[in-house]
Amino acid sequence: MKGRRNCEATCPHFRCGQRALQLRSRYPQQYGGQRGNPWDRRVQSDATPYCNWVGDLCVAAKCNYAFCERRALLPDGSCGLEEREYQRQPRSIEEEARREEMALKTAQMKLLKKTGKFFVE
């Protein structure tokens, strides 16, 4: 779909099923670049995700072994967290009052049916 952002390997919730993800620095170690365990330093602006399983750059959206820790990776490879954030709309007080009133009325009707009465005394 348009507007959806693909899953990225630098996301803090992204995990590799083969444990083959490695975040490599773009700079060599002699210039202060760091290389190593991706679980220690998750989000790095100068890091490149690298897959040791394939031997190439990690393409998280198309990988069969990719999964999301928060279960937000959709089948088309896009991130579901972004979609969830925009769906929730705050309700007005009037709408909430109407819902509560309907729930109370439904509960009263069920109680009346169980007791076999037509009105509440």
N, C-alpha and C positions, 0 to 999 in steps of 0.2 A: 504494500500500500504506500501511497505517497505520504510524505511527512514523517514516516517512521524512521528511527535511527537504527542502524545495524548494530548488533552486539559487538563490543570491542574487547580485545584480550587484556587491555589495561584497566578494565572495570574492576573494582574491588570485589565484586560478587562472582566474577567469571572463574570457572575451574576447568581444568583439563582432565578428562577421564583416564588418560594414559600417563598423567603426571609428567608430561613432556614439555610444558611451557617454561620458557626461560626468558626473562627480561634482560636484554643485552643493552649495554650502554653504547651510544653512538661514538663515544670517545674512548680511545685506548686507555688502559689502566695507568700508563705512565703520565697521563694528563689528568689524573684524578677521577677517571671514570670507574664505576663499580659494576661488578658482574657477579652473579650468583643466584641464590635462592629467591624465587619470585614470591614466596610466602612472607619473607621478611619485609621487603619494600614493594608494596603493591603498585602505587601510582607514582610514576616517575615521568616527568615531562620530557626527559632526554632519553628514555628507554624505548627499545624496539622489541615487540613480542616475537619470539623465535620458537619454532616447534622442533624439538630434538627428534621427534618420531619421524617426521617427513624430511627434516633437514632444510627447511625453508622458513620464510616468514609465516607467522600464524594468521590464518584467516578464520577468525572465531565464528563468523556468521555461517560459514559453509562446512565447518568441521563436524564429523560424525561423533566425536568424543567430547565435544564441548557441552557444558551444562552450567546452569546458573544456580548459585547457592540459594537465592531467594525464589527460585522456580519461576523466573520471569522471561526465560528465553523461549520465544515463540517458534513454531515450526518453520516459518519462512526466514528465520535468522535475525529477526528484529527484537528489540528490547521491549518487554511488556511493562516495565516499571514506568516508563515515560507515559504510556497510555493510561495506566491506573491513576496517575497523579491528576490528569485532566478530567477524568470522568466524575469525580466527586464534586457535587454542587451543594452548597449550604442551603438548608431548608429554612423557610420563613417560619415565624412563630405561629402564624395563623394556620399554615399547612400542618404543622406539628400538632396543634390543638385539634384540628379536624380528624387527624389520624387517631389521636388518643380517644376522642369522642366516639369514633366508629368502633374502636376496639372494645370500649366499655359497653357500648350498645350490643355488640355481638356476644360478649360474655354474659350480659343480662338475659339475652334471648336463649342462650344455651342453658342457663340456670333455670329459667322458666319452663323450658321443655322437659328438663330432667325431673323437676318437681311436679309437673302436671298442672301448673297454675297459669293464669292468663295475665296477671299483673303482679308487681311487687308490692307486698303489704308493708 
